[in-house]
Amino acid sequence: MTPLQLATEYLDLFCEGSDMEKIRDLLTEDCRFEGPFFQSDSASEYIESLKADPPKECAYDLVRAFEDEGSASIFYRFRKPGVSALMAQLFEIKDGKIDRILLVFDSADLS
């Protein structure tokens, strides 16, 4: 898969929210995640956080996406009941898997 295909697959699985292990398959073991509310240094830690507080009833509308050979950036409108927030994610790819996810958004949009 290309970096953009991996990133899109990740977002689709995230919004499905039903099987976090499918997301784990897209990540390197030492995948780093950094966002406004949570940071982790391993795929296991990140997946456990998703299992503890799974995404529910969410979707996204793609605004713009970019990729090069080692990364993808996706700008999208995140939606769930009562919430709409513009978000951006950077996905760095290593050996065909997501190695780093940087999530950026205004946390006030989710309060």
N, C-alpha and C positions, 0 to 999 in steps of 0.2 A: 504494500500500500504506500501511496505517497504521503508526505506529512499532512497534507490537507485531508486526505481520506481518513487517516488515523484520528485526526482532531474531530472531524465530523462524526465518525463512528463513536468516539468517546462521548460527545455531546448528546447524540441520539440515545445511547445506553444510559447516560446520566438521567435524562428526562424520562426514560421508561421507568427507572427506579426499581426495577424488579429483581435484577440479578447483578449484584455488585462484582461477583467473581468474573463476569464477562469483561468488566472494566479492567480488572486486575490483569487479564490476559493481554491488554494493550500496553501495560506499563513495565518498565524495567524494575527490578527488585529495589533499587535505590532511587526510585523516582522521587523527586522533590516537588512538593506542592506549596505554593505561597498565595494566600488570599487575605482579604481584610479581617476575617474572623478565625482563620485556622492556618497553621503551617505544619508540614510534616517532612521527614527525611527518608521515608521508605514507603513503598507501595502498600505494605501490610498496614502501617499506621494510617495511611490515607483511606484505605478500603474499610478498616474498622470504624473510622469516623463516619463514613457514609452509611454503614450498616446501623450505627447507633442513632443516626438522624437522617434517614433516607429521604431523597427528594420525592415530593408528592405532587401530583397534578401540575407538573410544570411543562413548559414548552419554550421554544425559542424561534425568533424570526431573524434570519440572517440579514445583516446589514452589509457587511463586506468581509472578504477573506483574502488572505495573501499566503504564499508559500515560497520557500526556496528549498534547496536540497536537504537542509537540516532542521527546518522549522516551519511552523504554520502559525498565523495569527488570525483570529476570528473575532469580529465585532458583531454583536447580536443584541436583540431585545429579548431579555428573559421575562417570561410571563408565568404567573400562577395566580390563583384567585386572590384578588385584592392587591397584587403586586405587578409592577412593570418597571424594569430597570435596564438601562443600557449597560452592557458588559463587554469587556475585551479579555481575551485569553491568548497567551503565547504558549505554544507547545514546542519544546525542543525535542528532537528525535535522535536516538542513538541505537544503532543496530536494529532498525526497523520497529522500534517501540518508543513510546513516550517516556522521556527521561526527566522532563521538568515541565511543570504547569505553573504559569503565573496568571492569576486571576485579578482583574482590576475593575472596580465599580465603586460608586458612591454608596457607602453603607447606609446612609440616611434613607435611600430609596427602599430599603427593606424593613425599616422600622415602622 
